[in-house]
């Protein structure tokens, strides 16, 4: 059985999160998955407990915790067999508002986000034609007096149907008219109810896991100029630090998933007897589990290191990306070992492994693919030529 770290500063937070998650046992998540339903009750419970406001300063009604504490919360959710992806974006999306928003914007939105009156869980960045080439997005916001008119399309915008606000990245200057390709991008707060009444359309996308993701169409949607975050044209820089936080927090979720899979594997390998002995006695069964555990522990150290750098205000782009890649690979190795250990039962809904298996596979691809992380490391850390 895996032992807890006696020096973990977040033991109390982890215990409290585990107790909350125990109120939403496996049958709850099976039902959500079967019905492709949003886990509203679970998200409300997290909100009421203050966990989704972990990173919002106390002056705005939040908990004012560190990124490491937020990572512990999300890791524990996954470790309990739940799915933090239903709401994790609220933790890191608000970073752009907190760091670059006006005092009026922060005073207006952050207390309501902290209390749960408003949900900020949708992040409109990716487009069908650009993918992870963010600087090539074409959704355009044209300034017209005291407002902008937005037209374009976003895809893989998760939780759009369950969010009151969306953080939107759009071009305000055409790409062919800027000096640097990262210029001319701006960030807006979009009121979803107003946008839906004024030209925005949301279409759900059914996927292999229950992720509440959508594509969104903007047809001359009016957004007040006061909803622009920071300076026009500087939006790419505003979302970068938020992306580092996103990588670290999702890496923590992957660590939680790996711990869940490994616990399931070891428990079953000790209990299941074939040919008169527990299957865990066979090296062919125990070695993949042990190797996945070692991978998880190594990735866990990188997650902690990246979070420490982020909290110190230091550059952590490489570390955040490595943490996400290594943690995603560790969770997938643990998932593979878990299915193999359980054999046919690994595919049975009642064991929950097939659900978590599908959920874990996502993080090889999103929020950034492993190949792009490798390209980033090759160019920016190793000094190799840009490959794309």
N, C-alpha and C positions, 0 to 999 in steps of 0.2 A: 504494500500500500504506500502511495506517495506521501511523504511527510511534508508538513507545512514549514515554512521558513520561520524560525523563532525570532529572527530580527526584522521581520516584515513590519513596517510602520503602519500598515493599513489593515491589520488583523481585525479590528473592530468593524471597519467598513465592510470588509469581506464577509464577516459573520452576519452583519445586518442585511446585506444584499442576498446572501444565501437563504436567510429566513424569509425574505420577501418572495424569492423565487420558488420556495417550497409551497407557497400558496397557489402556484401555477404549475402543477405537476405534468408529467409526460402526456396524459390524455388530453390536456388542454392544448398542447402544442400539436398533437396529432390532429385534433379537430381543426385548428387554424390552418394547418397544412392541407388537410383534405378538402377544406372549403375555400382555400386560397383567400382566407379572411384576414383582416388586419387585427392584431391582438390589442384591441382598444382597452380592455380591462387591465391588461398588464402594463401598458404605457401609462395609463392613468395612475396606477399604483406607484410606478417609478417616479412619476411627476410629483405626486403628493408626498412622497418620501424625500423629495428634493434632489434625487440623483441626476436628473436631466439638467439641473441648474448648477451642477458641480463647479463649472468653470466660470460662472457669472459672479462677479464681485458681490460681496455682502451689501455694499451700498445700493445695489440694484435689486436686492432681494434674493441673491443667489448664495451658494455655500462658500464661494471664494476659495475652492480647493485647487491643488496643483494638478498638472496634467498626469502625473504619476498616480494620483488618487483617482482621477477619472478613468485611467487605464485599469486600475484595480477593480473598479465598479464593473466595467464592461467585461473584463476577463472572468469575473465571478459569475456574471449572467450566463456566459457561454459555458463555463465549467459546470453550471447547474443544469445544463441541457436546454436552456431557454434560447431565445434569439434576439440579441441586442440590435440587430440590423433594423428592427422595426422602428427604432428611434435614435440610433447612435449619432446620426448627423446633427441632431440638435446641439450636441456638445461642441462640435467643431465649426459648424456653419456660423454660429454667432460670433466667432472670433474676428471675422472681418468687420462686423458691426462694432464690436467692443474696441478694436484697435484703431479703426479708421472712420467710424461714424461720428457725426456731430454730437455735441452734448444733448441737443434736443432729440435726436434720433435715439440715443441710448436711454434717455429718460422716458421716452415714449414706449419703446419696445421691450427693453431688457426686463423691467419688473414684471410685465405681463407674460413674457416667455418664462421667467423664473417661476411664476405662480401657476403656470399652466393655462392661463386665460387665453394665450396665443401659442400656437405651435409653429416653430420655425424648423421644419424638417426636410424641406425640398431645396435642392441645389441644382439650378438650371445652368449647366455648363456644356456637356457633351452634345454634339450634333451628328446626324447621320453621315454627313459628308466630311467631317473632320476627325471624328473619333478622339484619340488622345492628343491630336495636333491642335491644342487649344487656340493657338494664335490664328488658326485658319477658320474660326467660326464665322458665320455670315449673318446670324441673327442681328438685326440692326435697330438701334434706338435713335430716332431722329428728333433733335430738339426743336420744339415749336412753342416758343414763349415760355409759359410756366409749366410745361409738361413735355414728355417724350412720347413718341408713337413707336411702338415696338412691333416688328414683323419678323417672322422666321420660325424655326423649328428646333426643338430640343428632344433628345431621346435618352432613355435610361435615367429619367428623372424620378427617382424612387420617392414614395410617400406623398406625391403631389396631391392625391385625392384626400389625404388625411392631414394636410398642413394648412394653416391659416396664412402663412407667409412663405414666400420663396425668395432665396437669394439668386439673382439672375445676372449672368455675365453676358454682355452684348457689345457689339461694336458700335462706337459713336463716331469713328472715323474709318473710312474704308482702308483695307489693308494696303492697297496700292498707293495710298497717300500719306503713309507714316514712314518715318526714318527707320525706326526699329520695329520689327514685327510684333513685339510685345506692347507697343504703344497703341493708343486708340481703342482700348478695351475698357469698359466701365461696368461698375457693379451697382445693381439696384435692388431695393426691397420691393417686392411685388405683393400687393394685397390680393390673395387668390380669389376671394369672393367677388371683389370689384372686377378683376381681370376676366373671370368666367362670365360675368354679365356684360363684358365689353369687348369680346372678340377672341378670347382664349379658349381653346378646346383641349381637353385631356382625354387620351385614349389609353386604357390599361394594356399592358403587354403581359401575357401569360408566359411564365418561365418554368424551368425545371424545379425551382424552389419557390417558396412563398415569400416574395420580396416586394410586393406592392409597387412594382415599377411601371413607368408610363412613358408615352411620348406626348409632347405638348406642341400645339400649333398656336402661333401668335399672328393675328390678323388685325394690324393697326390697333394694338392694345394701348390704351392711355395709361401712362405712369407719371405721377406728379414729379416735377423736378426736385422737390424736397426729399424724394425717396432715393436720390443718387447718393451713394456712399463715397465720401471723400471727394477727390478731384476727378473730373471727367477725363477719361483717357488713361488713368493710372490704375485701372482695376486689376490688371494681371498681377501686379506686385501685391495688391491687397489680398488676393486669394492664395498666394504662394505659401505664406506662413500657416494659413489654415490647412493647406494640403499636407504640410509636414505633420501637423497635429492629427489630421485624418489618418495618415499612414501609421503613426504610432498607436493610435487608439484601435485601429482595425488589427494591427499586429497583436495587440493585447487580447483582442477577441480570439484570434487564431490560437494564441497560447492557451486560452480557456478551452477552446475546442479540443486541442491536443490532449489536455489533461482529462477532459471528459472521455474521449475515446480510449485513452490509456487505462483509465480506471475501469471502464467497461471490459476492456480486453483482459486485464489481469484478474478481475473478479470471475469472469467466465472461464478463463483458462485454469483457475484454481478449482472451480466447481465441476466443470464438465469432465466426465470420466469416459474414456474409450480404451478398449483393450486392457481394462483393469487398472488404469492409472490416470491421474489428471493430465489433460492434454498440455498443460503448462510445464510439465516435466520434460517435454520434448523440445530440444533446442530449435527445431524447425518452427515451433510456435513461439517460443520465448525470445529468440534473437530479434525478429522484426519488431516486437514490442519494446524490447530494451533499446534497440537502435533508435526508434522513434522517440523514446523518452530522452535519450541523449541529445537528439536534434532539438527537441523542445527546450531543454535546459540551456543549450547554447543560444538559441534564438531569444529566449527569455532575457538573457544577459544583454543582448543587443537592444532589446526593447527598453530595458531599464536605462541603458547608456544613452540612447537617443532621447528619452524623456528628460533625463538630467540635463543634457545639452540644451534642449528646448526651453526648459525652465530657467536656465542661466542666461537666456537670450543669445546664445551662440549659434553659429551656423550648424545646422544638423540635417541638411538635405540628404547627404550620402547615408548618414546613419539611420534616418527615418525610412529611407527607401530600402536599405539593407534589412532593417528590422521587419518591415512588412514582407519582403521576399522570403527571408529565412523562416519567419513565423508561419507564413502560408504554406511553405514546403514542409515544415514540421507537422502542421495540423493534417496535411494531406497524407504524410507518411503514417501518422497515427491512425488516420481513417482507414487507410489500406490495410494496416495490420489488424484493425478491429474487425473489419469485414472478413478477412481471411481467418481470423481466430474463431469467429462465430459460424463460419461456413454458411450453410443455407439459411440459418436463422438471422444472419446479417442482412438478409433481404426482406425479412418479415417486418411489417409496419409496427407491430407491438413491441419490438426491441428498440425502436427509435434510431437505430444506426443508419438505416437507409435515408432517413430524413436529414440527419446531421451530415451524412456523407455528401448529399447533394448540396447542402448549404456550404460546406467547407470547400467544395470545388470552385466556388465563385472567386475566391481570393487569389487564385493563380492568375485571374484575368482582371479583376476590379479591386480597388478603384484605379489601379494602374497595372498593366501586364508585366509579368516577370521579364520579358524581353526588353521593355523600355527601361526598366530598372537597371538591367545589365548594360544597356547602351549609355545610360547616365553615368554609371560607375566607370565604364571604359573611357568616356570622354573627359569627365570632370574630375575624376580621381586618378586615373592611370595615365591621362594625357594622350590617349589614342585619338585618331581622327574621328570626327563626327560621322556616324554611320547612317544617318537619315537626314 
